[in-house]
Amino acid sequence: MSRQVDQSGNDVFSSFEGKVVLVLGAGATGASIVRWLTLNGAIVVLADSRENFPGFGLLQREFPEITVRSGPFPDKLFTGVDLVVSSPGVPLETLPLERLKNQEIPVVGDIEIFLRENINRFRAKVIAITGTNGKSTVTRMVEKILKSCGLDAVAVGNIGVPVLDVLTRISKGDRAIPDVFVIEISSFQIDATYSFEFDAVVVLNISEDHLDRYPNFEAYAASKCRIYSGSGVRVVNRDDPMVYGAIPMLDSVVSFGLSRPNGDREWGVDQVEGDQWLMCGEQKVCRSAELKVSGSHNVSNALAALALSSAVLVSREGLASGLLSYEGLDHRMQWVADVRGIRFYNDSKATNVGATLAAISGLSTPCVLILGGESKQQNFALLIEAVREKIRAVVLMGKDAPLIKHALRDAGAQTYDAPSMIDAVRISAEMAEYGDVVLLSPGCASFDMFESYAHRGDMFVDAVRSLS
């Protein structure tokens, strides 16, 4: 059975006025969907599978005209609706997809609604960014570059700003239509999308993640690569075989990678008079040493951002100044403090093994690594070689700490268990030596102990500052 119900010919999208729309999930994205639909005259039913979800009272006060349901989704919930709009946190396989398909009731997400509204009403350019790691970094880089080139660009989507909230502000006259929407899009959002009308799109990389939501790694990778099925410039990573082989190398394809570029459809790096330069073909953009974010993975991210930005720009003037103004994200290899000669870094946004591996690979000094949380059925044995080469000790915390300890049993590093973030930081500081790095790069989801990866990172920062 397909994970989505593609009813692209259904006329419900031509006007929401008087249509009965079931919105699933009452988080930030769900609330943004409700705002847009009610603004456009829909009759909305909002449902969340949690019995007592946060913000229930606030939603009822903001939307007194809608029906709000909590608890498991019964079959009768889907009766009499014209459209189902699902938030990213709701697994599509838990819905009666076959029944909805037979009744020609579309199941879509907020990105699909945005794309249709943009085509019909707003007609801004759209850049879409997905991948296992680096999505938020590249999204912000592109936003910076485009703004430096004089365009009104807005970063939206999985980065934390629901795209339909921006459309609501535009429709209410609170903001102008931007020149470019820069959308960070997750695999869950891709699953509920099928229009894919982007001016430029990239899958940055693919490594194991979300295996609690997909039957296997191949299904997860296929979900990511569906984003290439539309029109526009398709940007691919030469250094990731799975991404590079996902689509034919047609005229609409531009590549990036940490190798010398060959021609003006390739972005890469080259040594020029002793310096490494980011380049497009023979055109130099900036020295990699000038970037305010470190590591080869961020050089790759910068190349992707340059390729995407160039796809919607008439001139490449201003590319370097915008890129070099980007200073990095909170909770992504964020320096916290130096305490007694030990440097502490917050990489709480590393919620999968690939992100943790990239963080470790960028280190040049020995490290004490804090790992753990909800593992999402990932293979932590992929870290063994990196741990063996660079990690002095591993401090484990969270629900799946025993699984991770077993996976790393042959890595050769001492492991320690910590019941809390304060304990993890204290143990790490005791195990580290002068000149070492203590790195929080959990490789796991945070929801076993924290509200979010940001909450986890904030707790790490507080614990580190309590040391000093």
C-alpha positions as CSV (number, residue, x, y, z in Angstrom):
1,M,0.0,0.0,0.0
2,S,1.3,3.5,-0.9
3,R,2.2,5.7,2.0
4,Q,0.2,8.6,0.4
5,V,-3.2,9.1,-1.3
6,D,-2.5,11.0,-4.5
7,Q,-5.7,12.5,-5.7
8,S,-4.2,15.4,-7.5
9,G,-7.3,15.9,-9.7
10,N,-9.6,16.4,-6.7
11,D,-11.2,19.9,-6.9
12,V,-11.1,20.4,-3.1
13,F,-7.9,22.5,-3.7
14,S,-9.6,25.0,-6.0
15,S,-11.4,26.5,-3.0
16,F,-11.6,25.5,0.7
17,E,-14.8,27.5,1.2
18,G,-17.4,25.3,2.9
19,K,-15.2,22.1,2.6
20,V,-14.9,19.8,5.6
21,V,-11.2,19.3,6.3
22,L,-9.7,17.0,8.9
23,V,-6.4,18.2,10.3
24,L,-4.3,15.6,12.1
25,G,-1.7,16.8,14.7
26,A,-2.1,19.8,17.0
27,G,1.5,20.9,17.1
28,A,2.9,24.1,15.5
29,T,2.4,22.8,11.9
30,G,-1.1,21.6,12.7
31,A,-2.0,25.0,14.2
32,S,-0.7,26.7,11.1
33,I,-2.8,24.5,8.8
34,V,-5.9,25.3,10.8
35,R,-5.1,29.1,10.6
36,W,-4.8,28.9,6.8
37,L,-7.9,26.7,6.3
38,T,-10.2,28.8,8.6
39,L,-9.0,32.0,6.9
40,N,-10.1,30.5,3.6
41,G,-13.5,29.4,4.8
42,A,-13.0,25.7,5.5
43,I,-15.0,23.7,8.2
44,V,-12.1,22.3,10.2
45,V,-11.9,19.3,12.6
46,L,-8.6,19.2,14.4
47,A,-7.6,15.8,15.9
48,D,-4.5,14.8,17.9
49,S,-3.8,11.2,19.0
50,R,-2.7,12.3,22.5
51,E,-5.4,12.3,25.2
52,N,-4.1,15.5,26.8
53,F,-1.9,17.3,24.2
54,P,-0.1,20.6,25.1
55,G,-1.9,23.8,24.2
56,F,-5.4,22.2,24.0
57,G,-7.0,25.2,25.7
58,L,-5.0,27.8,23.7
59,L,-6.2,26.1,20.4
60,Q,-9.8,26.2,21.5
61,R,-9.6,29.8,22.4
62,E,-7.8,30.8,19.1
63,F,-10.2,28.7,17.0
64,P,-13.6,28.6,18.8
65,E,-15.4,27.7,15.6
66,I,-13.6,24.4,15.0
67,T,-14.1,20.9,16.5
68,V,-11.2,19.6,18.5
69,R,-10.7,15.9,19.2
70,S,-8.1,14.1,21.3
71,G,-7.2,10.5,21.6
72,P,-6.8,7.6,19.1
73,F,-8.3,8.2,15.6
74,P,-11.5,6.1,15.2
75,D,-12.7,5.2,11.7
76,K,-15.7,7.5,12.1
77,L,-13.3,10.5,12.3
78,F,-12.7,10.1,8.6
79,T,-16.4,10.0,7.6
80,G,-17.8,13.0,5.8
81,V,-14.6,14.8,5.1
82,D,-13.4,16.3,1.8
83,L,-9.7,16.5,2.7
84,V,-7.3,15.1,5.3
85,V,-4.2,17.2,6.1
86,S,-1.6,15.4,8.2
87,S,1.1,17.0,10.3
88,P,4.6,15.5,9.9
89,G,4.5,13.9,13.3
90,V,1.5,11.7,12.3
91,P,2.7,8.4,10.7
92,L,0.7,8.0,7.4
93,E,0.6,4.2,7.8
94,T,-1.6,4.6,10.9
95,L,-4.4,6.1,8.7
96,P,-7.0,4.2,6.7
97,L,-5.2,5.1,3.4
98,E,-6.8,2.5,1.2
99,R,-10.3,3.5,2.3
100,L,-9.5,7.2,1.7
101,K,-8.1,6.4,-1.7
102,N,-11.2,4.5,-2.7
103,Q,-13.4,7.4,-1.6
104,E,-11.1,9.9,-3.5
105,I,-10.3,11.8,-0.3
106,P,-6.8,13.3,-0.7
107,V,-4.3,13.0,2.2
108,V,-1.7,15.8,2.0
109,G,0.5,17.9,4.2
110,D,1.2,21.6,4.7
111,I,3.9,21.7,1.9
112,E,1.4,20.3,-0.7
113,I,-1.2,23.0,0.3
114,F,1.5,25.7,0.1
115,L,2.8,24.6,-3.3
116,R,-0.7,24.6,-4.8
117,E,-1.5,28.0,-3.3
118,N,1.8,29.4,-4.5
119,I,1.2,28.3,-8.1
120,N,-2.3,29.7,-8.1
121,R,-2.0,32.9,-6.1
122,F,1.5,33.9,-4.9
123,R,4.0,32.8,-7.6
124,A,7.1,33.2,-5.6
125,K,10.2,31.2,-6.3
126,V,10.7,28.1,-4.1
127,I,13.9,26.3,-3.1
128,A,13.5,23.0,-1.3
129,I,16.2,21.4,0.9
130,T,16.2,17.9,2.3
131,G,18.7,15.3,3.4
132,T,19.5,13.4,6.6
133,N,22.0,16.1,7.9
134,G,22.8,19.7,7.2
135,K,19.2,20.8,6.2
136,S,18.9,23.7,8.6
137,T,22.4,24.9,8.0
138,V,22.0,25.0,4.2
139,T,18.5,26.6,4.5
140,R,20.0,29.4,6.6
141,M,23.0,29.7,4.3
142,V,20.7,30.1,1.3
143,E,18.6,32.6,3.1
144,K,21.7,34.7,3.9
145,I,23.1,34.5,0.4
146,L,19.8,35.6,-1.3
147,K,19.3,38.4,1.1
148,S,22.8,39.7,0.5
149,C,21.9,39.7,-3.2
150,G,19.0,41.9,-2.6
151,L,16.1,39.4,-2.6
152,D,13.5,39.0,0.1
153,A,14.0,35.4,1.1
154,V,12.4,33.6,4.0
155,A,13.4,30.3,5.6
156,V,10.4,28.1,6.4
157,G,9.3,24.6,6.9
158,N,11.0,22.0,9.1
159,I,13.4,24.7,10.3
160,G,10.6,25.9,12.7
161,V,8.6,28.5,10.8
162,P,5.5,26.8,9.3
163,V,5.1,27.9,5.7
164,L,1.3,28.3,5.9
165,D,1.8,30.8,8.8
166,V,3.8,33.0,6.3
167,L,0.9,32.7,3.7
168,T,-1.5,33.7,6.5
169,R,0.5,36.8,7.2
170,I,0.7,37.7,3.5
171,S,-3.1,37.3,3.1
172,K,-3.7,39.5,6.2
173,G,-1.5,42.2,4.8
174,D,1.2,41.8,7.5
175,R,4.0,41.0,5.1
176,A,4.8,41.2,1.4
177,I,5.1,38.2,-0.8
178,P,8.7,37.2,-0.6
179,D,10.9,36.7,-3.7
180,V,11.9,33.3,-2.6
181,F,10.7,30.7,-0.1
182,V,13.6,28.6,1.2
183,I,11.9,25.4,2.5
184,E,13.6,22.9,4.8
185,I,11.5,19.8,4.1
186,S,11.7,16.5,6.1
187,S,11.0,13.0,4.7
188,F,7.7,13.0,6.6
189,Q,6.6,16.1,4.8
190,I,7.8,14.7,1.4
191,D,5.6,11.6,2.0
192,A,2.5,13.9,2.1
193,T,3.5,15.9,-1.0
194,Y,3.2,15.1,-4.7
195,S,3.3,18.4,-6.6
196,F,7.1,19.1,-6.2
197,E,7.0,22.4,-8.1
198,F,10.4,23.8,-7.0
199,D,12.7,26.2,-8.8
200,A,15.7,24.4,-7.2
201,V,15.9,21.3,-5.0
202,V,18.6,19.2,-3.2
203,V,18.9,16.0,-1.3
204,L,22.1,16.9,0.7
205,N,22.9,13.3,1.8
206,I,21.3,10.1,3.0
207,S,22.3,8.1,6.0
208,E,20.3,6.0,8.5
209,D,17.5,7.8,10.3
210,H,13.9,7.4,11.2
211,L,13.9,3.6,10.9
212,D,11.2,3.6,13.5
213,R,8.9,5.2,10.9
214,Y,10.1,3.4,7.7
215,P,10.3,-0.4,7.1
216,N,14.0,-0.2,6.1
217,F,16.7,2.2,5.0
218,E,15.8,1.8,1.3
219,A,12.3,3.0,2.0
220,Y,13.6,6.0,3.9
221,A,16.1,6.9,1.0
222,A,13.3,6.5,-1.6
223,S,11.2,8.9,0.4
224,K,13.9,11.5,0.3
225,C,14.7,11.1,-3.4
226,R,11.0,11.5,-4.4
227,I,11.6,15.3,-4.1
228,Y,13.6,15.1,-7.4
229,S,10.5,14.0,-9.3
230,G,9.3,17.5,-10.1
231,S,10.7,20.3,-12.3
232,G,13.4,22.9,-11.6
233,V,17.1,22.7,-11.1
234,R,18.1,19.5,-9.3
235,V,21.2,19.8,-7.2
236,V,23.0,16.5,-6.3
237,N,25.9,15.5,-4.0
238,R,28.8,14.0,-6.0
239,D,30.2,12.6,-2.7
240,D,27.0,10.6,-1.8
241,P,26.6,7.6,-4.2
242,M,23.0,7.0,-3.2
243,V,22.0,10.6,-3.9
244,Y,24.2,10.9,-7.0
245,G,22.7,7.8,-8.6
246,A,19.1,8.8,-7.8
247,I,18.5,10.7,-11.0
248,P,19.9,10.8,-14.5
249,M,22.5,13.6,-15.1
250,L,20.3,15.7,-17.3
251,D,20.7,19.4,-18.3
252,S,18.7,20.5,-15.2
253,V,21.2,18.8,-12.8
254,V,23.9,20.7,-11.0
255,S,26.4,18.9,-8.7
256,F,28.5,19.8,-5.7
257,G,31.3,17.9,-3.9
258,L,34.6,18.1,-2.2
259,S,36.5,17.6,-5.4
260,R,37.8,19.8,-8.2
261,P,34.8,21.1,-10.2
262,N,34.7,20.2,-13.9
263,G,32.7,22.8,-15.8
264,D,30.2,25.4,-14.8
265,R,27.5,22.9,-13.7
266,E,29.8,21.6,-10.9
267,W,30.6,23.2,-7.6
268,G,33.6,22.1,-5.7
269,V,37.0,22.9,-4.1
270,D,40.5,23.4,-5.5
271,Q,43.9,24.4,-4.1
272,V,45.0,27.8,-5.5
273,E,48.4,29.1,-4.3
274,G,48.2,27.1,-1.1
275,D,44.6,28.0,-0.2
276,Q,41.5,25.9,-0.6
277,W,38.8,27.8,-2.6
278,L,35.1,27.1,-3.1
279,M,34.6,27.3,-6.8
280,C,32.1,26.8,-9.7
281,G,34.1,25.5,-12.6
282,E,37.0,27.9,-12.8
283,Q,35.3,30.8,-10.9
284,K,36.6,31.3,-7.4
285,V,34.0,32.3,-4.7
286,C,35.8,32.4,-1.4
287,R,38.4,30.6,0.6
288,S,37.2,27.8,2.8
289,A,39.2,29.3,5.7
290,E,37.0,32.4,5.5
291,L,33.8,30.4,6.5
292,K,32.6,31.1,10.0
293,V,31.6,27.4,10.4
294,S,34.3,24.7,10.6
295,G,34.7,21.2,9.2
296,S,34.6,19.6,5.7
297,H,30.9,18.9,6.1
298,N,30.2,22.6,6.3
299,V,32.3,23.2,3.2
300,S,30.0,20.7,1.5
301,N,27.0,22.5,2.9
302,A,28.3,25.8,1.7
303,L,28.8,24.4,-1.8
304,A,25.2,23.1,-1.8
305,A,23.9,26.5,-0.7
306,L,25.8,28.3,-3.5
307,A,24.5,25.9,-6.1
308,L,20.9,26.4,-4.9
309,S,21.2,30.2,-4.6
310,S,22.7,30.5,-8.1
311,A,19.7,28.6,-9.6
312,V,17.4,31.6,-8.8
313,L,19.8,34.5,-9.2
314,V,20.4,36.5,-12.4
315,S,24.0,37.4,-11.2
316,R,26.4,35.7,-8.9
317,E,27.6,39.0,-7.4
318,G,27.1,38.9,-3.6
319,L,27.4,35.2,-3.2
320,A,30.5,35.3,-1.1
321,S,29.4,38.1,1.2
322,G,26.2,36.4,2.1
323,L,27.8,33.0,2.7
324,L,30.6,34.5,4.8
325,S,28.0,36.3,7.0
326,Y,26.6,33.0,8.1
327,E,27.7,32.2,11.7
328,G,26.1,28.8,12.3
329,L,23.1,27.4,14.2
330,D,22.4,27.0,17.9
331,H,22.8,23.4,19.0
332,R,24.9,22.6,15.9
333,M,28.6,22.3,16.9
334,Q,28.0,25.4,19.0
335,W,31.0,26.4,21.3
336,V,29.8,26.7,24.8
337,A,32.8,27.4,27.1
338,D,36.4,26.5,27.8
339,V,36.7,25.2,31.4
340,R,40.1,24.4,32.8
341,G,41.5,23.9,29.3
342,I,38.7,21.7,28.1
343,R,36.4,22.9,25.3
344,F,32.7,22.1,25.4
345,Y,30.6,21.9,22.2
346,N,26.8,21.6,22.0
347,D,25.8,19.5,19.0
348,S,22.4,18.5,20.3
349,K,20.8,18.9,16.8
350,A,22.7,15.7,15.9
351,T,19.7,13.4,16.2
352,N,21.1,10.6,14.0
353,V,24.3,8.6,13.6
354,G,25.3,10.3,10.4
355,A,25.3,13.7,12.1
356,T,27.3,12.4,15.0
357,L,29.8,10.8,12.6
358,A,30.2,14.1,10.8
359,A,30.8,16.0,14.0
360,I,33.5,13.5,15.2
361,S,35.2,13.5,11.8
362,G,35.6,17.3,12.0
363,L,37.6,17.0,15.3
364,S,41.3,17.5,15.4
365,T,41.8,16.8,19.2
366,P,40.8,13.9,21.5
367,C,37.3,14.0,22.6
368,V,34.9,12.8,25.3
369,L,31.6,12.1,23.6
370,I,28.1,12.2,25.1
371,L,25.7,9.9,23.3
372,G,22.2,8.6,23.8
373,G,18.4,9.1,23.8
374,E,15.9,7.4,21.6
375,S,18.0,5.5,19.0
376,K,15.2,5.1,16.3
377,Q,16.6,1.6,15.6
378,Q,19.8,3.0,14.0
379,N,23.0,1.1,13.7
380,F,25.5,2.7,16.1
381,A,28.2,0.2,15.1
382,L,28.8,2.7,12.2
383,L,30.6,4.9,14.8
384,I,33.1,2.2,15.9
385,E,36.0,3.3,13.6
386,A,35.6,7.0,14.4
387,V,35.3,6.3,18.2
388,R,38.4,4.1,18.0
389,E,40.4,6.9,16.3
390,K,39.3,10.0,18.1
391,I,37.2,9.3,21.3
392,R,38.9,9.0,24.7
393,A,35.6,8.1,26.5
394,V,31.9,7.8,25.8
395,V,29.3,8.9,28.3
396,L,25.9,7.3,27.7
397,M,22.5,8.6,28.7
398,G,18.9,8.1,27.9
399,K,16.5,5.2,27.1
400,D,18.7,3.3,24.6
401,A,22.1,3.7,26.3
402,P,22.4,-0.1,26.8
403,L,21.8,-0.7,23.1
404,I,24.4,1.9,22.1
405,K,26.9,0.5,24.6
406,H,26.5,-3.0,23.1
407,A,26.9,-1.6,19.6
408,L,30.2,0.1,20.6
409,R,31.6,-2.8,22.6
410,D,34.5,-3.3,20.1
411,A,35.4,0.4,19.7
412,G,38.0,0.4,22.4
413,A,36.8,3.4,24.4
414,Q,35.8,3.5,28.0
415,T,32.0,3.9,28.5
416,Y,30.2,5.5,31.4
417,D,26.5,5.7,32.3
418,A,24.9,9.0,33.3
419,P,21.4,9.3,34.6
420,S,21.0,13.0,33.8
421,M,22.6,15.7,31.8
422,I,24.3,17.2,34.8
423,D,25.9,13.8,35.5
424,A,26.9,13.4,31.9
425,V,28.7,16.8,31.9
426,R,30.3,16.1,35.3
427,I,31.6,12.7,34.2
428,S,32.8,14.0,30.9
429,A,34.8,16.8,32.6
430,E,36.4,14.3,34.9
431,M,37.4,12.0,32.0
432,A,38.7,14.7,29.7
433,E,42.3,15.9,29.7
434,Y,43.7,19.4,29.2
435,G,43.2,20.3,25.5
436,D,40.4,17.8,24.9
437,V,36.9,18.5,23.6
438,V,33.7,17.4,25.4
439,L,31.1,17.0,22.7
440,L,27.4,16.5,23.1
441,S,26.4,14.8,19.9
442,P,23.7,12.4,20.9
443,G,22.9,10.7,17.6
444,C,19.4,10.1,19.0
445,A,16.0,11.8,19.4
446,S,15.6,13.7,22.6
447,F,12.0,12.9,23.6
448,D,12.8,10.2,26.2
449,M,14.3,12.9,28.6
450,F,13.7,16.3,27.0
451,E,11.0,18.4,25.3
452,S,13.2,18.8,22.1
453,Y,16.8,18.7,20.9
454,A,16.9,22.5,21.8
455,H,15.8,21.8,25.4
456,R,18.5,19.1,25.6
457,G,21.1,21.5,24.3
458,D,20.0,24.2,26.7
459,M,20.4,21.8,29.6
460,F,23.9,20.9,28.4
461,V,24.8,24.6,28.2
462,D,23.5,25.1,31.7
463,A,25.4,22.1,33.1
464,V,28.6,23.3,31.4
465,R,28.3,26.8,32.8
466,S,27.7,25.4,36.3
467,L,31.2,23.8,36.1
468,S,32.8,27.2,35.5
